Amino acid sequence: MSNTIRFEVAEDGIATLTIDVPDRSMNVLTPEFLGDLAEAVEKVAADDNIKGALITSGKKAFIAGADLKDLVTAHDRGVSVEEGYQWSQHLSKLYRRMETCGKPFAAAINGTALGGGLELCLACHYRVIVDDPKAVVGLPEVQVGLLPGAGGTQRLPRLIGLRESLPLMLEGRHVRPDKALALGIVNEVVAADQLLDAARRWLQGSPDAVAPWDKKGFKVPGGAGAMNPKSVETFIVGNALLAGKTQHNYPAPEAIMACVFEGTILPIDKGLQVESKYFAQLVTGVVARNMMRSLFVNKTAADKLVRRPKGIEPSKVSKLGILGAGMMGAGIAYVSARAGMQVVLLDTDQASADRGKDYSRKLLEKAQKRGRMTADKAEAMLGLIKTTTEYADLEGCDLVIEAVFEHRDIKAEVTAKTEAVIPETAIFASNTSTLPITGLAEASKRPQSFIGIHFFSPVDKMPLVEIIVGEKTSQEAIARSMDYVQQIRKTPVVVNDSRGFYTSRCFGMYPNEGITMLAEGVNPALIENAAKMAGMPVGPLAVSDEVTIELQYKIMAQHKKDLGDDWVKPSSYDAVTRFVEDLDRKGKRYGKGFYDYPEGEKKHLWGELGTIFPAAAEQPSVDEVQKRLLYIQSLETARCIEEGVVTEAVDADIGSILGWGFPPWTGGTISLIDTIGIARFVAECERLADAYGERFRPSPWLKAKAENNESFYGETAENARSAA
């Protein structure tokens, strides 16, 4: 008897296969389910009384795709390319058997169908989907370094054409029912109570259904192959755009292009073999391992609060106070009201507080124009945000987040005023990005309830929140802060207190290194382009302008003041000081920095950079520039782990990708070390230290790990996998 599929046959001879994988919130393609599906298909094929089969789900979603926890270990376990090929072929042959068994199959898609779930639907002869915008379909495998390995790269182009299907696979885009119907991915969109009847009705009238590509004379819509002008144009333009976007760091998009190009000029069965070949190369490669591990397995575990302190009751924030209605405070107000909380947005004057609320109003107006929100819902959400200048309005808050200027005295003042009115049980959090939480907590009468909750800008778009634990922060404060982050649907990482914590400290090494190279005479265009070619979203000089050179100058000055004789002058200090004090070029906000920002035109590197910092006679290679920029961030992350600022490698990787855009192909700052190999990484850092400065010198602790060939991933990664 099947454990994952309920098999029922009605009087009209239509079998209903209801997928319900036990102990899973969503259906996934487990080995047990695939075995049960194979048995069910054979049962349908062999029973003359069964005229056709309807496949649907017993859960809210249809199928979420493959179980990546099984695939993520392929590289580390030494799975061969041949084994990877057989994995893909096993699923392809199962779906192909269903498609060619002589009986019609219809998919009644009652919710989300992604990856292998959509591929199952594509192998059915007819697809009906529920009229619900949340019931999206798509092939998102590229987002974790893979390609659709159960026929997706072959059936989707044959169904809707190359030009329409390639962007969906190359971007991993999700498609809503109305769009899926317009594209031809599904055949009908119906109300939920008509879903099964619609699929059954088609089955009753289509006893001899055959997939389009199994009919004699079939041609791919719009054409395929090297002799078809439209096909050639699609691949020429697509490859050019792909190279510019991925810089050849990501093998999956290139494999998808090759798969579609090669496979669609062959019969479907040969095309499926081509797909399996490319899938095998990807699933056994290190890039897919890195992306699956960090972007799916470990992120899923973090979203489920895997490191939340045990034994503390779950909590919810009903009323949130925010001190400071600037860019950060306004963003926090928006995401919190979106989660249904009452929000008190406080500033020194009413006009400033109201401007903070206007940020939410503008975002909601955009959502309405795009059809993503009704006017009533937008108005109700705005109604949750109360603007004020009175601290008394914070009474009854469960959590208060301070987002005022990065100045200790100002933060101390608002802390005292807030604690005078909020309940004893409330948590007080600072959104500081650089100032140690333990020091800020000295202004609090209840340091056990004082914590750091560090958001990233823009708050409504950035998925990460860094929770910083001070010396006296209680386990309850940590747990409740994590609950709040989950409540606003963001991903938390927990770190211990330190100057700059984890994200600001390690990301700061990136612009520092870029500015240092500029001062050494490295061509600024080489610096910026090499960074983007490595996969960083923005060059180090451009990002310095974005956050402002002035801010870096102020942070250096604060560190110098705080650390006294222990202060070590950063390698970019002189250049930053010169730009702020002598050249008055403080960054984008001021209209000039390392770049010029002419009105109505694209920004461009300042033409006088070569005069201020004359180009060196010998320029480094692109590879050398990339190593300096990436390795310095990974090395600083290793130092954070050594010092106990970051306690888990998985948090470091998630934080680096989601927090500041470290290249996802690496898996994160720590995964980069493991990917390179720790011994090789340490040796390269020693070379870089000899060539460019002691900031690259690995510590004795890291050298010892290299000598013992110790990976950063081990038991902690297993814990994350079991929690995901």
C-alpha positions in Angstrom: 0.0 0.0 0.0 1.4 3.4 -1.0 2.4 5.7 1.9 2.7 8.9 -0.3 -0.1 8.6 -2.8 -3.8 7.9 -2.3 -5.0 5.9 -5.3 -8.8 5.9 -6.0 -10.7 4.9 -9.1 -14.2 6.3 -9.7 -17.1 4.6 -11.6 -16.2 6.6 -14.7 -12.8 4.8 -14.9 -10.8 7.9 -13.9 -8.1 7.2 -11.3 -7.2 10.0 -8.9 -3.7 10.0 -7.5 -3.5 12.4 -4.5 0.0 13.1 -3.4 0.5 13.5 0.3 4.1 12.9 1.5 4.0 12.2 5.2 5.9 14.3 7.8 6.4 17.1 5.2 4.7 20.5 5.2 5.0 20.5 1.4 5.3 17.6 -1.0 8.8 16.9 -2.3 10.2 14.3 -4.6 11.5 11.8 -2.0 12.7 8.3 -3.1 9.6 6.8 -1.4 7.3 9.0 -3.4 9.0 8.3 -6.7 8.7 4.5 -6.0 5.0 4.9 -5.2 4.5 7.0 -8.3 6.1 4.3 -10.5 3.8 1.7 -9.0 0.8 3.9 -9.6 1.7 4.6 -13.2 2.1 0.9 -13.9 -1.3 0.2 -12.2 -3.0 2.8 -14.5 -1.3 1.4 -17.6 -2.1 -2.2 -16.8 -5.8 -1.9 -15.7 -8.2 -1.9 -18.7 -10.9 -0.5 -16.4 -8.9 2.7 -15.9 -9.5 5.2 -18.7 -7.1 7.9 -17.4 -5.5 9.4 -14.3 -5.8 12.7 -12.5 -2.8 13.8 -10.4 -3.4 16.3 -7.6 -2.1 17.1 -4.1 -3.5 16.5 -0.6 -1.5 19.5 0.7 -1.9 23.2 0.2 0.8 23.2 -2.4 1.2 20.8 -5.3 4.9 19.8 -5.2 7.7 22.1 -4.1 10.4 20.2 -6.1 13.2 17.8 -5.3 14.6 17.3 -1.8 17.8 19.3 -2.0 19.0 17.9 1.3 19.8 14.7 -0.6 21.5 16.4 -3.5 23.6 18.9 -1.5 26.0 16.3 -0.3 26.7 14.8 -3.7 30.0 16.7 -4.2 31.3 16.0 -0.7 30.4 12.3 -0.9 32.3 12.0 -4.2 29.3 11.1 -6.3 30.5 10.4 -9.8 29.1 12.1 -12.9 27.8 8.7 -14.0 25.8 8.4 -10.8 24.5 11.9 -11.2 23.4 11.0 -14.8 21.5 7.9 -13.5 19.7 10.0 -10.8 18.4 12.3 -13.5 17.6 9.5 -15.9 15.7 7.6 -13.3 13.3 10.5 -12.8 13.2 11.2 -16.6 12.3 7.7 -17.4 9.6 7.6 -14.8 7.9 10.7 -16.2 8.4 9.5 -19.7 6.7 6.2 -18.9 3.7 8.1 -17.5 3.7 10.2 -20.7 3.8 7.2 -23.1 2.0 4.5 -21.2 -1.1 4.7 -23.4 -3.4 6.4 -20.9 -4.1 10.1 -20.6 -2.8 11.9 -17.4 -4.0 15.3 -16.3 -2.5 17.5 -13.5 -4.9 19.3 -11.2 -2.5 21.9 -9.8 -4.0 23.1 -6.5 -1.0 25.2 -5.4 2.7 25.9 -6.0 4.4 23.6 -8.5 8.1 24.2 -8.7 11.1 22.3 -10.1 10.4 18.6 -10.3 6.8 19.3 -9.4 6.2 21.4 -12.5 8.2 18.8 -14.5 5.7 16.2 -13.4 2.9 18.5 -14.6 4.7 19.0 -18.0 4.8 15.2 -18.5 1.0 15.1 -18.0 -1.1 15.5 -21.2 -3.2 18.3 -19.7 -2.7 20.9 -16.9 -5.4 22.7 -14.9 -4.4 25.2 -12.3 -6.3 26.8 -9.5 -7.1 30.5 -9.9 -5.0 31.7 -7.0 -2.0 34.2 -7.4 -0.1 32.2 -4.8 -0.3 29.0 -6.9 2.9 29.8 -8.8 4.7 27.5 -11.2 8.4 27.6 -12.2 11.7 25.9 -12.7 13.9 27.7 -10.1 16.8 25.2 -10.1 19.3 27.7 -11.5 19.0 29.7 -8.3 20.8 26.8 -6.5 23.3 26.1 -9.2 21.3 23.3 -11.0 19.2 22.8 -14.0 15.8 21.1 -14.3 16.8 17.4 -14.5 13.5 15.7 -15.0 12.6 16.9 -18.5 12.1 20.6 -17.8 14.7 21.8 -20.3 13.2 19.7 -23.0 9.4 19.8 -22.5 9.0 23.5 -21.7 10.7 24.7 -24.9 8.8 22.2 -26.9 5.6 23.4 -25.3 6.0 27.2 -25.5 9.1 27.8 -27.6 12.7 28.7 -26.9 12.2 32.5 -26.6 9.6 32.2 -23.9 11.0 29.3 -22.0 14.7 30.2 -21.7 14.2 33.3 -19.5 12.0 31.3 -17.1 14.7 28.7 -16.7 17.7 31.1 -16.7 16.2 33.4 -14.1 14.3 30.7 -12.2 11.2 33.0 -12.4 7.9 32.0 -10.7 4.8 32.5 -12.9 1.3 33.1 -11.6 -1.7 31.2 -13.1 -2.9 33.9 -15.5 0.6 34.3 -16.9 1.1 30.5 -17.1 -2.1 30.3 -19.1 -1.1 33.1 -21.5 2.3 31.4 -22.1 0.7 28.0 -22.7 2.3 26.3 -19.7 -1.2 25.3 -18.4 -4.4 24.7 -20.4 -7.0 26.0 -17.9 -7.3 28.3 -14.9 -10.4 27.5 -12.8 -11.8 28.2 -9.3 -10.7 25.9 -6.6 -14.0 24.1 -6.3 -13.9 23.3 -10.1 -10.3 22.1 -10.3 -10.9 18.3 -10.1 -14.0 18.4 -12.2 -12.2 20.4 -15.0 -9.3 17.8 -15.1 -11.8 14.9 -15.0 -13.9 16.4 -17.8 -10.9 16.6 -20.1 -9.8 13.1 -19.3 -13.3 11.7 -20.1 -13.1 13.4 -23.5 -9.5 12.6 -24.4 -8.9 8.9 -24.1 -6.2 8.8 -26.8 -4.2 11.9 -25.8 -0.6 12.0 -26.9 2.0 14.6 -25.9 2.6 17.1 -28.8 6.3 16.1 -29.2 5.2 12.4 -29.7 3.1 13.3 -32.7 4.5 12.8 -36.2 5.9 16.0 -37.7 6.1 17.9 -34.4 8.2 21.1 -34.5 9.3 23.3 -31.6 7.2 26.5 -31.6 9.2 29.3 -33.2 11.8 26.9 -34.4 15.0 25.3 -33.1 18.5 24.4 -34.2 21.4 26.2 -35.9 19.6 26.5 -39.2 16.6 28.4 -37.8 17.2 32.2 -37.9 14.9 32.9 -34.9 16.6 30.2 -32.9 20.1 31.4 -33.8 19.1 34.9 -32.8 17.8 33.8 -29.5 21.0 31.9 -28.6 23.4 34.6 -29.9 21.7 37.4 -27.9 21.1 35.1 -24.9 24.7 34.0 -24.7 25.9 37.6 -24.8 23.5 38.7 -22.1 24.4 35.6 -20.0 28.1 36.3 -20.2 27.6 39.9 -19.1 25.3 38.9 -16.2 27.1 35.8 -14.8 30.8 36.5 -15.8 31.1 32.8 -16.3 31.1 32.2 -12.5 27.8 30.2 -12.7 27.9 27.0 -14.8 24.1 26.3 -14.5 22.8 29.1 -16.9 25.4 28.1 -19.5 24.4 24.4 -19.1 20.7 25.3 -19.5 21.5 27.2 -22.8 23.5 24.2 -24.1 20.9 21.7 -23.0 18.1 23.5 -24.8 20.2 24.2 -27.9 21.4 20.6 -28.2 18.3 18.8 -26.9 15.6 20.5 -28.9 17.1 19.4 -32.3 16.9 15.8 -31.2 14.0 13.4 -30.5 12.6 13.9 -27.0 14.2 10.8 -25.6 17.7 11.8 -26.8 17.0 15.3 -25.6 16.3 13.9 -22.1 19.7 12.2 -22.2 21.4 15.4 -23.1 19.7 17.0 -20.1 20.8 14.3 -17.7 24.4 14.7 -18.9 24.5 18.4 -18.0 22.6 17.8 -14.8 25.2 15.3 -13.7 28.0 17.7 -14.3 26.3 20.4 -12.2 25.1 18.3 -9.3 28.5 16.8 -8.7 30.2 20.2 -9.0 31.3 22.5 -6.2 29.3 25.6 -7.2 26.0 23.7 -6.9 27.1 22.3 -3.6 27.9 25.8 -2.4 24.7 27.4 -3.6 22.4 24.5 -2.4 24.1 24.5 1.0 24.0 28.2 1.7 21.0 29.4 -0.2 18.7 26.5 0.6 19.7 24.1 3.3 21.3 26.6 5.7 19.0 29.5 4.9 16.0 27.3 5.5 17.4 26.2 8.8 18.1 29.8 9.8 14.5 30.8 8.8 13.2 28.1 11.1 15.3 29.6 13.9 17.6 26.6 14.3 19.8 28.4 16.7 17.0 29.9 18.8 17.7 29.3 22.6 15.7 26.2 23.8 13.1 26.2 26.5 11.7 29.7 25.9 8.1 30.1 24.8 7.5 31.5 21.3 6.6 35.1 21.3 5.0 37.7 19.0 5.4 41.4 18.8 2.0 43.1 18.9 3.3 46.7 19.4 6.6 47.9 18.2 8.3 51.2 19.0 10.9 52.7 16.6 13.2 55.6 17.6 14.2 57.6 14.6 12.1 57.9 11.4 15.0 58.2 9.0 15.7 55.8 6.2 16.3 52.8 8.5 13.5 53.6 10.9 11.0 54.2 8.1 12.0 50.9 6.5 11.6 48.9 9.8 8.2 50.5 10.3 7.1 49.4 6.9 8.1 45.7 7.2 6.7 45.5 10.7 3.3 47.0 9.8 3.3 44.7 6.8 3.5 41.8 9.3 0.5 43.2 11.2 2.1 44.9 14.1 1.1 48.2 15.6 4.0 50.6 15.1 4.9 53.7 17.0 7.3 55.8 14.8 9.0 58.4 17.0 11.2 61.3 16.0 12.3 64.7 17.4 9.7 66.6 15.4 6.4 65.6 13.9 7.4 66.5 10.4 10.3 64.1 10.5 8.1 61.3 11.9 5.5 61.9 9.2 8.1 61.8 6.5 9.1 58.4 7.8 5.5 57.2 7.5 5.4 58.6 3.9 8.0 56.0 3.0 5.5 53.3 3.7 2.8 55.3 1.8 4.9 55.5 -1.3 5.7 51.8 -1.3 2.1 50.9 -0.8 1.1 53.2 -3.7 3.5 51.3 -5.9 2.1 48.0 -4.8 -1.4 49.1 -5.7 -0.4 50.3 -9.1 1.1 46.9 -9.8 -2.0 45.2 -8.7 -0.4 43.5 -5.7 -2.5 45.2 -3.0 -6.0 46.7 -2.7 -6.6 50.2 -1.5 -8.4 49.0 1.6 -5.5 46.7 2.6 -3.0 49.5 2.0 -5.0 52.0 4.1 -5.3 49.4 6.9 -1.6 48.8 6.9 -0.8 52.6 7.0 -3.3 52.8 9.9 -1.0 50.6 11.9 1.8 53.2 11.9 1.4 56.0 14.5 3.8 58.9 14.2 4.7 60.8 17.3 7.3 62.9 19.2 6.1 61.7 22.6 7.9 58.9 24.5 4.7 58.2 26.4 3.2 56.7 23.3 5.8 53.8 23.6 3.9 52.5 26.6 2.9 48.9 26.1 5.5 48.1 23.4 6.8 44.6 23.4 10.0 45.6 21.5 11.6 49.0 20.8 14.2 49.4 18.1 16.5 52.4 18.2 17.6 53.7 14.8 19.0 57.2 15.6 22.4 58.7 14.7 25.6 56.6 15.3 26.5 58.7 18.4 26.8 57.2 21.8 25.4 60.2 23.7 22.3 60.4 21.6 21.7 56.7 21.9 22.2 56.8 25.6 19.7 59.6 25.9 16.9 57.9 23.9 17.6 54.6 25.8 16.9 56.3 29.2 13.8 58.1 28.0 12.4 54.9 26.5 13.0 52.7 29.5 11.1 55.2 31.6 7.9 54.3 29.9 8.1 50.8 28.4 7.1 47.7 30.3 9.7 45.8 32.4 9.2 42.9 30.0 10.0 44.8 26.8 13.2 44.2 24.8 15.3 47.2 23.8 17.3 46.8 20.5 19.8 49.0 18.8 20.1 49.1 15.0 23.7 50.3 15.2 26.0 49.0 12.5 29.3 49.6 14.2 29.1 50.5 17.9 29.5 47.6 20.4 26.3 46.6 22.0 27.9 46.0 25.4 29.0 49.6 25.5 25.6 50.9 24.5 24.0 48.7 27.1 25.8 50.6 29.8 23.1 53.3 29.4 20.4 50.8 30.1 19.0 49.9 33.5 18.2 46.4 32.2 21.2 45.3 30.1 19.9 41.7 30.1 17.0 43.0 27.8 19.4 45.0 25.6 20.4 43.6 22.2 21.4 44.6 18.7 19.1 44.1 15.8 21.0 45.3 12.7 19.0 45.8 9.5 20.4 46.4 6.1 19.3 49.1 3.6 16.8 49.2 2.0 15.0 47.3 4.8 12.0 46.3 2.6 14.3 44.5 0.1 17.2 43.2 2.1 16.5 39.7 3.5 19.1 39.5 6.4 18.9 40.8 10.0 22.0 40.5 12.2 21.2 39.9 15.9 24.1 41.0 18.1 24.5 39.6 21.6 26.0 41.8 24.3 27.9 40.5 27.3 24.8 40.7 29.5 22.1 39.9 26.9 19.8 37.2 28.2 18.8 34.1 26.3 15.2 35.3 26.4 16.1 38.5 24.7 17.9 36.5 21.9 14.9 34.2 21.5 12.3 37.0 21.3 14.5 39.0 18.9 14.7 36.0 16.6 10.9 35.5 16.9 10.5 39.1 15.7 12.8 38.6 12.7 10.8 35.5 11.7 7.6 37.5 12.2 8.7 40.0 9.6 9.8 37.1 7.3 13.5 37.9 7.2 16.5 35.6 7.9 18.3 36.0 11.2 22.0 35.3 12.0 23.2 35.6 15.6 26.6 36.9 16.4 28.5 38.0 19.5 29.5 41.6 20.3 32.5 43.1 18.6 33.4 46.4 17.0 31.6 46.3 13.6 30.1 42.9 14.7 30.4 40.5 11.8 28.8 42.1 8.7 30.1 45.6 8.9 33.5 44.5 10.0 34.0 42.0 7.2 32.3 44.0 4.5 34.4 47.0 5.4 37.5 45.1 4.2 36.1 45.2 0.7 36.1 49.0 0.1 39.2 49.3 2.2 41.1 47.0 -0.1 39.7 48.7 -3.2 40.8 52.2 -2.0 44.2 50.8 -1.0 44.7 49.5 -4.5 43.7 52.8 -5.9 46.3 54.6 -3.7 48.9 52.0 -4.9 48.3 53.1 -8.5 46.1 50.3 -9.7 43.8 51.4 -12.5 40.4 52.3 -11.0 38.5 50.7 -13.9 40.5 47.5 -13.4 39.5 47.5 -9.7 35.8 48.0 -10.3 35.5 45.7 -13.3 37.5 42.9 -11.7 35.3 43.1 -8.6 32.1 42.7 -10.7 33.7 39.9 -12.8 34.3 38.1 -9.5 30.6 38.3 -8.7 30.4 41.3 -6.3 27.3 43.4 -7.1 29.1 46.7 -7.0 32.7 47.7 -7.3 34.5 48.7 -4.0 34.9 52.4 -5.1 31.3 52.6 -6.1 30.1 51.1 -2.9 32.3 53.5 -1.0 30.5 56.4 -2.7 27.1 54.7 -1.9 27.7 54.5 1.8 29.8 57.8 1.6 33.5 58.2 2.0 32.6 60.5 4.8 31.1 57.7 6.8 34.2 55.6 6.5 36.2 58.6 7.6 34.0 59.0 10.7 34.2 55.4 11.6 38.0 55.4 11.4 38.1 58.5 13.6 35.8 56.9 16.1 37.9 53.7 16.2 41.0 55.7 16.6 39.5 57.6 19.6 38.1 54.5 21.2 41.1 52.2 20.8 43.9 54.7 21.6 47.3 53.0 21.5 45.7 49.7 20.3 44.5 51.4 17.1 46.0 50.1 13.8 45.8 52.5 10.9 43.8 51.0 8.1 45.6 50.7 4.7 43.0 53.1 3.1 43.2 55.7 5.9 45.4 58.3 4.1 43.4 58.1 0.9 40.0 58.4 2.7 41.3 61.3 4.7 42.6 63.1 1.6 39.2 62.7 -0.2 37.3 64.1 2.8 39.6 66.8 4.2 41.5 68.0 1.1 39.3 67.2 -1.9 35.9 67.6 -0.3 34.7 64.6 -2.3 32.6 62.7 0.3 30.5 60.4 -1.8 27.3 60.1 -3.9 25.1 61.9 -1.4 27.3 65.0 -1.9 27.4 64.6 -5.7 31.0 63.6 -5.9 33.4 61.0 -4.7 35.4 58.4 -6.5 32.7 58.9 -9.2 31.1 62.0 -10.7 27.3 62.1 -10.8 26.3 64.5 -13.6 22.6 65.3 -13.6 20.6 63.3 -16.1 23.6 61.1 -17.0 25.2 57.9 -15.9 27.8 58.1 -13.1 31.4 57.7 -14.2 34.8 57.5 -12.5 36.2 60.9 -11.7 38.6 61.9 -14.4 41.2 63.2 -12.0 41.7 60.0 -10.2 44.8 59.3 -12.3 46.2 62.6 -11.3 45.6 62.1 -7.6 46.9 58.6 -7.7 49.2 58.1 -10.7 48.9 54.7 -12.4 51.7 52.3 -11.5 53.9 51.2 -14.5 53.0 47.6 -14.0 49.3 46.7 -13.4 48.2 43.5 -11.6 46.2 40.8 -13.4 42.4 40.6 -13.0 42.9 37.4 -11.0 45.2 39.2 -8.6 42.8 42.0 -8.0 40.0 39.5 -7.5 42.0 37.5 -5.0 42.8 40.6 -2.9 39.1 41.7 -2.8 37.6 38.3 -2.0 40.3 36.7 0.1 40.5 39.7 2.5 36.8 39.3 3.3 37.1 35.6 3.8 40.2 36.0 6.0 38.4 38.6 8.2 35.5 36.2 8.5 37.9 33.4 9.7 39.2 35.9 12.3 35.6 36.5 13.4 35.2 32.7 13.9 38.5 32.5 15.7 37.4 35.3 18.1 34.0 33.8 18.7 32.2 36.8 17.1 30.6 34.2 14.7 30.1 30.8 16.2 28.8 28.9 13.1 30.3 28.8 9.6 26.8 28.6 8.2 25.9 32.0 9.7 29.0 33.5 8.2 28.1 32.3 4.8 24.4 33.3 5.0 25.4 36.7 6.4 27.9 37.4 3.7 25.6 36.5 0.8 22.4 38.0 2.1 24.0 40.9 4.0 26.4 42.5 1.5 26.2 40.4 -1.7 29.3 38.2 -1.4 29.2 36.1 -4.7 26.6 33.3 -4.2 28.7 31.0 -6.4 31.2 30.8 -3.6 28.7 29.7 -1.0 29.8 32.6 1.2 33.0 33.9 2.7 33.8 30.6 4.6 32.6 28.3 1.9 35.1 30.1 -0.4 38.0 29.0 1.9 36.7 25.4 1.9 36.2 25.5 -1.9 39.8 26.7 -2.5 41.1 24.4 0.1 42.2 25.7 3.4 45.9 24.9 2.9 46.0 26.6 -0.4 44.0 29.6 0.9 46.5 30.1 3.8 49.4 29.8 1.5 48.0 32.5 -0.8 47.3 34.8 2.1 50.9 34.5 3.2 52.0 35.5 -0.3 49.5 38.4 -0.3 50.8 39.5 3.1 54.4 39.5 1.9 53.3 41.5 -1.2 50.7 43.9 0.1 50.7 44.1 3.9 50.2 42.3 7.2 46.4 42.6 7.0 46.6 39.5 4.8 48.7 37.5 7.3 46.8 34.4 8.6 46.8 33.8 12.3 48.5 30.8 14.0 45.0 29.4 14.6 44.2 29.4 10.9 47.6 28.1 10.0 47.1 25.2 12.4 43.7 24.4 10.8 45.5 24.4 7.4 48.2 22.1 8.6 45.6 19.7 9.9 43.5 20.2 6.7 40.4 21.0 8.8 37.3 22.1 6.9 35.1 24.8 8.5 32.1 22.6 7.7 31.4 19.5 9.6 29.0 18.9 12.5 27.4 22.4 12.3 26.5 21.7 8.6 24.9 18.4 9.6 22.8 20.1 12.3 21.6 22.7 9.8 20.6 20.0 7.3 18.6 18.1 9.9 16.8 21.2 10.9 15.9 22.3 7.4 
